[in-house]
């Protein structure tokens, strides 16, 4: 697993205890002083989570990791760049968590309610992307890697969780007799009553 943001190293030790001795826990921080938290089973990499090249090198050094936790700098560009840089290399059954997403509402972190460019507003668009298989006529939305590689998105207070799992275009299957949609909302049938 990779955790962005080490602070005092406590969570790295917690994850090591939780996942056990077979796991490799990788902590990432911009502060070189965090190297002191390395120990068997815990590796520390110094770098800037807002640097796409650094994230690319990190994913080459630690391929196919199962969990990413972004608890780093909490600025919008850091959170978005980290998701964009580490989601694709995450293994197929992996989980991506971004913590402290309440900063999307705080001007000190580049946030604000409904402000374009915040991690929350970015994540809201991912909901549409998750459902792009079902879009019939929209030039602005078509299926992409995220659509095909994502099983679910969960929004919690101050946390966004994305579960990765390969998907294919779902098939609509109807059982039973032909339904009469006359009494069902036109939006379900696509026909006027």
N, C-alpha and C positions, 0 to 999 in steps of 0.2 A: 504494500500500500504506500501511497505518497500523501504526505500531509504538507500543505503549503502553510507556512507560518509556524515557527517553533516557540517563540517567546521564551518561557523558562524550561522547556523540555518536558514538562509534566505529562502532556498528552502522548508524546512518543513512548514513554515508559508504560503508560496505560494501555496503548495499543499493543505493545510488545507482550504485556501480561495477558491481554485478551486473546490475541491470535496465536500465541505460543512461540516456541523456539524455532519452529520451521519457517516462520514468516520473516520476510525482510521488510522492515519499517524504514521508509525513507522520509526524512524531514528536509524541507527546503526553506531557506530563509535568506534574506538579503544581508543580514548581519553576520560578518565573519566570526564574531564571538560565539555563535551558536555551535561551532564545531566541537566545543567542549562537551556537548551532549552525546557524542558518538560513543557507542559501546557495542559489544557483540550483539548482533541482531538489529542495531539501529545505525543507519548511515545518514550522514548530514551532507547536503549539497548546498553550496552557497551560490545564489543567483537571483536574478530579478524576474519575478513572475509576470511582469508586464512586457518582457522581451520574448517575442515569438521564437527567435533563434535559440535562446536558452532552453525554452520548453521543448523544442525539437530535439536538442541534444540530450535533455533529461529523458525523454521518451525512448531515445536510442540506447541510452545507458541502462534504463530499467524498462525493457519492453513488456507489454502485456500485463500490466499491473491490474489488480482486481478492484481497488478502491482509490479514489482521489477525494481528499478533503481540502477544500480551499478555505483556510482560516487565516489568510495572509493579510495584505495591506488594506483590504476592504474598500479600495477605491474602484470606481466603476470600470475604468480601463483595465485594471488588474484582474478583476473578476471575469470580465468578458474575454480578455485575451487568454486567460488560463483555461476557461472552458473550451474556447476555440482551439487551443493548442494541445490539450490533453484528453479531450473526449474521444477522438478517433483512435488514438493508441490504446485506450482503455480496453481491456479484454471484453469479449462478447457478453459475458454475464456480469459485467462490472457495475459498480455504483459510483456515481459522481455526486458529491455534496458540496454546496457552497453555503458557508455559514455567515452569520451576521448580515443577512441581506436587508435588515432594517436600515443599513447605511444608504440604501437606494432612496430613502426619504430624507436624508440629512445633507444639507448644503455643504457641510464641512468635508464630506467625502465625494462631492460632485453629484449628490442626489437631490431629489425634490419630488413631491407628489406628481405623478404622471409626466415626469420630466423625461424627454427623449434621451436615450443613451445610458439610462441606469440599468443595472443588472436585472431588476424586476421587470422593467419594460421590455428588455431584450428577451427575458424568459417567457413573458406572455406571448411573444411572437412564436416561440418554440411550440406552444400549444397548437397553433395553426399548422406548423410544420409537422408535428406529430400526426395530425389528422389529414395530411395532404393526399393520402391515398383516396380519400373520399371526395376530393374537390373535382368537380366536373368541368366547370367553365370559369377559370380565373387565370389570366395571363400573369398575375403577380404571385401565384402560389403553385408550385409543382413539387412533386416528391423529390427529395434529395437524400444525401447520405444520412442525415439526422432522422428523416422519416423511416428509412429502411433499417436503421440501427438502434432505434429507441423503442422500448416497451412502455415506459410510463414516465410521467413527471408529477412530482408531489410538491405542493407548496405548504409549508408550515410557518409558524411565527419565526421569522428570521432565518429560515433554512429553505433552500430549494434542493430537492433530491431528484436525480435523473437515473433511471434504471436502464441499462443497455441490454439489448437482446435483438438479434437479427430478425427482421420481419419481411414477409413477402406481401404482395397485394392481396388483401382479404377478398374472399369470394362471398357474394350474397347468396344465401341458400334459403329457399322458401319451401316449407313443408305444408301439406294439406291442399285444400282446394284453392282455386284462384280467389283471392279476397276481393270483396266489394269495398272500395275505399270511399264510397259516397259519404259515409258518416264520419270519416276520419279527416283530420285537418289536412287541407290541400298540401301543406308542406311535406307531409309524409308520403303522399302518392305522387306528387308532382303534377297532379291534374286538378282542374277546377271541378267543384261538385256540380 
